[in-house]
Amino acid sequence: MLAFYLAAPEVENDRRALNVFHGMRRAKKEGRWMGTAPIGYVNKTNESGKKYIAPREVQSDIMKWAFKELAKNMFSTEQVWKMAKEKGLKCSKNNFWTAIRNPMYCGKIFIPKYKDEESQLVMGQHEPLISEALFYDVQDVLDGRKKVMRAKMKVDGHFPLRGFVICPDCGRMLTGSKSKGRSQYYYYYHCSGGCKFRHKAEDMNEKIVSEIGKYVYSIPRLNLFKEVITSVYKSKTRDRIGNIQQLKIRLQDENNKLSKARELLLCGDIEADDYRMMKADADKKINRLEAKLTSTITDTQNVEPLWDKAISNLSQLGYLYETGTITQKRKIIGSVFPENLTFDGFKYRTTRVNVAIKYITLIDKDLNGNKKGTNSSFLNLSHQVTPMVQNSNQLIEDLKLLADILAA
């Protein structure tokens, strides 16, 4: 009897624990967030007593900014966390790492695997901070699947070019350091490898100002460029059915693979464990494709607002560079020159410049070549630009970079 009296409360505790566990799991399946609200959200209770989470002012805006910065792949995760803390984000580094991996920020609730039930993502009842496409872009960056296009380091104010220029002799990235003279320090860019390339930082910094100055145009002239390029862009991107159709085909293929695996399981040709692995892999791909398809369908790709911001920045690009902070200088360099620069001691060379600037330069060359008496209508130049406007997504991304130069 004593053993019974001692065991009964323990059994009751276990029963209540199971009830709580299953109740929380059922609530998650309904799309409700359980527990303390994550970073950027706050726990609230409505008039009927039902608890929910809602975006917290300031903190939610900082988290949106952090996701956008991570997707650009310009700075490392730790540096984005430090910059977010300077903006007012209140969280530790480990909590930040956990947060940017959490799909609840794009409106999904993760339900872990339990017994025969596989893990899954369900639509949450809370307000998402970011889109699914942006969330998966960030995951690609964190997993190393997204190509690094720009340097990810914050450097000394004397070396804004550090991480952007490669050695002309061996092709390695140039770094910077200072040497102490009799009365002051002298700053140099030099090769990080074993070769002897070395050049004064002051001279290279002055030459990059001259290089950027080549792409400064007046606002009236830029507005005319805008008319040409937007006209061609609209004609090239008017019909997006092909891209959407391709995503639908890939989505259908993944669903067919999943159906075939299910048939093999029912026929006994594969084991249950193999089917679970195949289903988990297929579900992951399906979620990504659905997010991309939704983003492609809903995105209107209106480039005119981006052009307005880009024109404002391009018209004063040299001034913005000379008066900007080290972060803004590096943003300008990364925006104008997406690929690495090479300095041969006299001038800079690069394999690719910003696509929007490239089109402007192309039109400008055609204008300069007009003979007296020829038709100088900008609309007639669209045939020259049409073969160049092939990758509309690249144009959008490069326009965003130009429009985002002044962003903190």
C-alpha positions as CSV (number, residue, x, y, z in Angstrom):
1,M,0.0,0.0,0.0
2,L,2.9,2.4,0.8
3,A,4.4,1.6,-2.6
4,F,1.0,2.3,-4.3
5,Y,0.6,5.6,-2.5
6,L,4.1,6.6,-3.6
7,A,3.7,5.5,-7.2
8,A,0.2,7.1,-7.7
9,P,1.4,10.7,-7.7
10,E,4.3,9.9,-10.0
11,V,1.9,8.3,-12.5
12,E,-0.4,11.3,-12.2
13,N,2.5,13.7,-13.0
14,D,3.5,11.6,-16.0
15,R,-0.1,11.6,-17.3
16,R,-0.3,15.4,-16.9
17,A,3.0,15.9,-18.6
18,L,1.8,13.8,-21.6
19,N,-1.4,15.8,-21.8
20,V,0.6,19.1,-21.7
21,F,3.0,17.8,-24.4
22,H,0.2,16.7,-26.7
23,G,-1.7,19.9,-26.1
24,M,1.3,22.0,-27.1
25,R,1.9,19.9,-30.2
26,R,-1.8,20.2,-31.2
27,A,-1.5,24.0,-30.7
28,K,1.6,24.1,-32.9
29,K,-0.3,22.2,-35.6
30,E,-3.0,24.9,-35.5
31,G,-0.2,27.5,-36.1
32,R,0.1,29.0,-32.7
33,W,3.5,29.9,-31.2
34,M,4.0,28.3,-27.8
35,G,6.2,29.8,-25.1
36,T,8.2,33.0,-24.8
37,A,8.0,35.2,-27.9
38,P,11.2,35.1,-30.1
39,I,13.3,38.2,-30.8
40,G,11.3,40.9,-32.5
41,Y,8.0,39.7,-31.1
42,V,6.1,40.2,-27.8
43,N,3.6,38.0,-26.0
44,K,0.1,39.4,-25.8
45,T,-3.4,38.4,-24.7
46,N,-6.6,39.4,-26.5
47,E,-9.9,40.4,-25.0
48,S,-11.2,36.7,-24.9
49,G,-8.1,35.7,-22.9
50,K,-6.4,33.9,-25.9
51,K,-2.6,34.4,-26.0
52,Y,-0.7,35.3,-29.2
53,I,2.5,36.9,-30.3
54,A,2.8,40.2,-32.2
55,P,5.7,42.2,-33.7
56,R,7.5,44.4,-31.1
57,E,8.2,48.0,-32.2
58,V,11.8,48.8,-33.2
59,Q,13.0,45.2,-32.5
60,S,11.0,43.8,-35.3
61,D,12.3,46.4,-37.7
62,I,15.9,45.6,-36.7
63,M,15.3,41.9,-37.3
64,K,13.9,42.7,-40.8
65,W,17.0,44.8,-41.5
66,A,19.2,41.9,-40.3
67,F,17.6,39.4,-42.6
68,K,18.0,41.7,-45.6
69,E,21.6,42.4,-44.8
70,L,22.4,38.6,-44.4
71,A,20.7,37.9,-47.8
72,K,23.0,40.5,-49.5
73,N,26.0,38.4,-48.2
74,M,28.1,41.6,-47.8
75,F,29.0,41.1,-44.1
76,S,29.4,38.0,-41.9
77,T,26.7,36.9,-39.5
78,E,28.7,38.1,-36.5
79,Q,29.2,41.6,-38.0
80,V,25.5,41.9,-38.9
81,W,24.7,41.0,-35.2
82,K,27.1,43.6,-34.0
83,M,25.6,46.3,-36.3
84,A,22.1,45.2,-35.2
85,K,23.1,45.6,-31.5
86,E,24.3,49.1,-32.4
87,K,20.8,49.8,-33.8
88,G,19.2,48.7,-30.5
89,L,18.7,44.9,-30.9
90,K,18.7,43.2,-27.5
91,C,19.9,39.6,-27.8
92,S,23.0,37.5,-27.4
93,K,25.0,36.1,-30.3
94,N,23.8,32.6,-29.8
95,N,20.2,33.7,-29.6
96,F,20.7,35.7,-32.9
97,W,22.1,32.6,-34.6
98,T,19.0,30.6,-33.4
99,A,16.6,33.3,-34.5
100,I,17.9,33.6,-38.1
101,R,17.4,29.9,-38.5
102,N,13.8,30.0,-37.2
103,P,11.2,29.7,-40.0
104,M,8.6,31.4,-37.8
105,Y,9.9,34.8,-39.1
106,C,8.4,34.0,-42.5
107,G,5.1,32.8,-41.0
108,K,5.9,29.0,-40.6
109,I,5.8,26.9,-37.3
110,F,8.2,24.0,-37.2
111,I,6.8,20.8,-35.6
112,P,9.5,18.3,-34.7
113,K,9.3,14.6,-35.4
114,Y,7.5,12.4,-32.9
115,K,7.1,8.7,-33.1
116,D,5.6,7.9,-36.5
117,E,4.8,11.5,-37.3
118,E,7.4,13.2,-39.5
119,S,8.6,16.8,-38.9
120,Q,6.7,19.4,-40.8
121,L,6.1,23.1,-41.3
122,V,2.6,24.6,-40.8
123,M,1.3,28.1,-41.5
124,G,1.4,30.2,-38.3
125,Q,-1.4,32.5,-37.0
126,H,1.1,35.3,-36.3
127,E,2.2,38.1,-38.6
128,P,5.4,37.2,-40.5
129,L,8.2,39.7,-40.6
130,I,9.8,38.6,-43.9
131,S,8.8,36.7,-47.0
132,E,9.6,33.0,-47.5
133,A,11.9,33.8,-50.4
134,L,14.0,36.1,-48.2
135,F,14.1,33.5,-45.5
136,Y,15.4,30.8,-47.8
137,D,17.9,33.2,-49.4
138,V,19.3,33.8,-45.9
139,Q,19.5,30.0,-45.3
140,D,21.4,29.6,-48.6
141,V,23.9,32.2,-47.4
142,L,24.3,30.5,-44.0
143,D,24.7,27.1,-45.6
144,G,27.3,28.4,-48.1
145,R,25.1,27.8,-51.2
146,K,25.0,31.4,-52.3
147,K,28.1,32.7,-54.1
148,V,30.0,35.4,-52.3
149,M,30.2,38.5,-54.5
150,R,31.6,41.0,-52.1
151,A,34.0,41.2,-49.1
152,K,32.5,40.5,-45.7
153,M,34.8,42.5,-43.5
154,K,34.8,45.8,-41.8
155,V,38.1,47.5,-42.1
156,D,40.2,50.5,-40.9
157,G,39.1,53.8,-42.4
158,H,42.5,54.1,-44.2
159,F,41.7,50.9,-46.2
160,P,38.3,51.1,-47.8
161,L,39.5,49.0,-50.7
162,R,40.6,46.1,-48.5
163,G,38.8,42.9,-49.7
164,F,37.9,44.4,-53.1
165,V,41.3,44.5,-55.0
166,I,43.3,41.6,-56.1
167,C,47.1,41.5,-56.7
168,P,48.0,42.0,-60.4
169,D,51.0,39.6,-60.1
170,C,49.6,36.5,-58.3
171,G,45.8,37.1,-58.2
172,R,45.5,37.0,-54.4
173,M,43.5,39.5,-52.4
174,L,45.3,42.6,-51.3
175,T,45.4,43.5,-47.6
176,G,46.5,46.7,-45.9
177,S,48.9,47.6,-43.1
178,K,50.7,50.6,-41.7
179,S,54.4,51.3,-41.3
180,K,55.9,53.6,-38.7
181,G,58.2,56.3,-40.0
182,R,60.2,58.9,-38.0
183,S,57.2,61.1,-37.2
184,Q,54.1,59.4,-38.5
185,Y,52.5,56.2,-39.9
186,Y,52.4,55.4,-43.6
187,Y,49.7,53.2,-45.0
188,Y,50.1,50.6,-47.8
189,Y,48.1,48.0,-49.7
190,H,50.2,44.8,-50.2
191,C,49.7,41.3,-51.4
192,S,48.6,38.7,-48.8
193,G,50.7,36.0,-50.6
194,G,54.4,35.8,-51.1
195,C,54.9,38.2,-54.0
196,K,56.3,41.8,-53.5
197,F,53.4,43.9,-54.7
198,R,53.1,47.0,-52.5
199,H,51.5,50.4,-53.2
200,K,50.7,53.5,-51.2
201,A,47.1,53.4,-49.8
202,E,46.7,57.2,-50.3
203,D,47.4,56.9,-54.0
204,M,45.1,53.9,-54.6
205,N,42.3,55.6,-52.6
206,E,42.6,58.7,-54.7
207,K,42.5,56.7,-57.9
208,I,39.3,54.9,-56.9
209,V,37.6,58.3,-56.5
210,S,38.6,59.1,-60.0
211,E,37.3,55.7,-61.2
212,I,34.0,56.2,-59.5
213,G,33.8,59.7,-60.9
214,K,33.5,58.2,-64.4
215,Y,30.0,57.0,-63.6
216,V,28.7,60.3,-62.3
217,Y,26.0,61.9,-64.6
218,S,23.6,64.8,-64.3
219,I,20.0,64.1,-63.3
220,P,18.4,65.2,-66.6
221,R,20.8,62.9,-68.5
222,L,20.1,60.0,-66.1
223,N,16.4,60.5,-66.5
224,L,16.7,60.0,-70.3
225,F,18.8,56.9,-69.7
226,K,16.0,55.7,-67.4
227,E,13.4,56.1,-70.1
228,V,15.4,54.0,-72.5
229,I,16.3,51.1,-70.1
230,T,12.9,50.9,-68.5
231,S,11.2,50.7,-71.9
232,V,13.4,47.9,-73.0
233,Y,13.2,46.2,-69.6
234,K,9.4,46.2,-69.7
235,S,9.4,44.7,-73.2
236,K,11.8,42.0,-72.1
237,T,10.0,41.1,-68.9
238,R,6.4,41.6,-69.9
239,D,5.8,37.9,-70.1
240,R,7.0,36.0,-67.1
241,I,5.0,32.9,-67.8
242,G,8.1,31.0,-68.9
243,N,9.9,31.3,-65.6
244,I,6.7,30.5,-63.6
245,Q,6.1,27.5,-65.9
246,Q,9.6,26.2,-65.2
247,L,9.1,26.4,-61.5
248,K,5.7,24.6,-61.8
249,I,7.3,21.8,-63.8
250,R,10.1,21.4,-61.1
251,L,7.4,21.4,-58.4
252,Q,5.4,18.8,-60.2
253,D,8.5,16.6,-60.7
254,E,9.2,16.6,-56.9
255,N,5.5,15.7,-56.2
256,N,5.7,12.9,-58.7
257,K,8.9,11.6,-57.1
258,L,7.1,11.6,-53.7
259,S,4.1,9.8,-55.1
260,K,6.3,7.2,-56.7
261,A,8.1,6.6,-53.4
262,R,4.8,6.2,-51.7
263,E,3.8,3.6,-54.2
264,L,7.1,1.7,-53.7
265,L,6.5,1.7,-50.0
266,L,3.0,0.3,-50.4
267,C,4.3,-2.4,-52.7
268,G,7.0,-3.3,-50.3
269,D,9.9,-2.5,-52.6
270,I,11.5,0.0,-50.1
271,E,11.7,0.1,-46.3
272,A,9.8,2.7,-44.2
273,D,13.1,4.3,-43.1
274,D,14.1,4.9,-46.7
275,Y,10.7,6.4,-47.5
276,R,11.0,8.8,-44.5
277,M,14.4,10.0,-45.8
278,M,13.1,10.5,-49.3
279,K,10.0,12.3,-48.1
280,A,12.0,14.6,-45.9
281,D,14.3,15.6,-48.8
282,A,11.3,16.0,-51.2
283,D,9.4,18.2,-48.7
284,K,12.4,20.4,-48.2
285,K,12.7,21.0,-52.0
286,I,8.9,21.5,-52.4
287,N,8.8,24.2,-49.7
288,R,11.7,26.1,-51.4
289,L,10.1,25.8,-54.8
290,E,6.7,26.9,-53.5
291,A,8.3,30.0,-51.9
292,K,10.1,30.9,-55.1
293,L,6.9,30.4,-57.1
294,T,4.9,32.6,-54.8
295,S,7.6,35.3,-54.9
296,T,7.8,35.2,-58.7
297,I,4.0,35.4,-59.2
298,T,3.4,38.2,-56.6
299,D,6.5,40.3,-57.6
300,T,5.5,43.0,-60.0
301,Q,9.2,43.8,-60.7
302,N,8.5,47.6,-60.9
303,V,11.9,49.1,-61.6
304,E,10.9,52.8,-61.7
305,P,11.0,53.4,-57.9
306,L,14.4,51.7,-57.8
307,W,15.6,53.9,-60.7
308,D,14.5,57.1,-58.9
309,K,16.6,56.2,-55.9
310,A,19.5,55.0,-58.0
311,I,19.5,58.2,-60.1
312,S,19.6,60.3,-56.9
313,N,22.6,58.4,-55.8
314,L,24.4,58.2,-59.1
315,S,24.1,62.0,-59.7
316,Q,26.2,62.6,-56.6
317,L,28.2,59.4,-56.4
318,G,31.6,61.0,-56.0
319,Y,30.4,63.4,-53.3
320,L,28.7,60.5,-51.4
321,Y,31.9,58.5,-51.6
322,E,34.2,61.3,-50.3
323,T,32.0,62.3,-47.5
324,G,30.6,58.9,-46.5
325,T,31.6,56.7,-43.6
326,I,33.8,53.7,-44.2
327,T,30.7,51.4,-44.4
328,Q,29.1,53.7,-47.0
329,K,32.3,53.8,-49.0
330,R,32.5,50.0,-49.1
331,K,28.8,49.9,-50.1
332,I,29.5,52.2,-53.0
333,I,32.5,50.2,-54.2
334,G,30.6,46.9,-53.8
335,S,27.6,48.3,-55.7
336,V,29.5,49.8,-58.6
337,F,32.0,47.0,-58.9
338,P,30.3,43.6,-58.1
339,E,33.4,41.7,-59.1
340,N,37.0,42.2,-57.7
341,L,39.1,45.0,-59.0
342,T,42.7,44.7,-60.2
343,F,45.2,47.6,-59.8
344,D,48.2,47.6,-62.1
345,G,49.9,50.7,-60.5
346,F,48.2,53.2,-62.7
347,K,44.5,52.4,-63.1
348,Y,41.8,49.9,-62.0
349,R,40.4,47.1,-64.1
350,T,37.4,44.8,-63.4
351,T,35.6,42.0,-65.2
352,R,32.1,43.4,-64.5
353,V,30.5,46.6,-63.4
354,N,27.0,47.2,-62.1
355,V,24.5,46.1,-64.8
356,A,22.5,49.3,-64.6
357,I,25.6,51.4,-65.0
358,K,26.8,49.2,-67.8
359,Y,23.6,49.9,-69.8
360,I,24.0,53.7,-69.1
361,T,27.6,53.6,-70.4
362,L,26.5,51.6,-73.5
363,I,23.8,54.2,-74.3
364,D,26.2,57.1,-73.6
365,K,28.7,55.6,-76.1
366,D,26.0,55.4,-78.8
367,L,25.0,59.0,-78.1
368,N,28.5,60.3,-78.4
369,G,28.8,58.6,-81.8
370,N,25.8,60.3,-83.3
371,K,26.6,62.3,-86.5
372,K,25.2,65.7,-87.3
373,G,21.8,65.4,-88.8
374,T,21.1,61.9,-87.5
375,N,18.1,61.1,-85.3
376,S,19.2,61.4,-81.7
377,S,16.0,60.0,-80.2
378,F,16.7,58.0,-77.2
379,L,13.9,55.5,-78.0
380,N,15.8,54.6,-81.2
381,L,18.6,53.3,-79.0
382,S,16.5,50.5,-77.5
383,H,17.7,48.1,-80.2
384,Q,21.2,48.6,-79.0
385,V,20.2,47.9,-75.4
386,T,17.9,45.0,-76.1
387,P,20.6,42.3,-76.6
388,M,22.2,43.4,-73.3
389,V,19.0,43.2,-71.1
390,Q,19.1,39.4,-70.8
391,N,19.2,38.9,-67.0
392,S,16.4,40.9,-65.6
393,N,16.9,39.5,-62.1
394,Q,20.5,40.8,-62.2
395,L,19.3,44.2,-63.2
396,I,16.9,44.3,-60.3
397,E,19.6,43.2,-57.8
398,D,22.1,45.8,-59.1
399,L,19.5,48.5,-59.0
400,K,18.7,47.6,-55.4
401,L,22.4,48.0,-54.6
402,L,22.6,51.4,-56.2
403,A,19.4,52.5,-54.5
404,D,20.6,51.2,-51.1
405,I,23.9,53.0,-51.0
406,L,22.8,55.5,-48.3
407,A,21.1,52.8,-46.1
408,A,22.6,52.7,-42.7
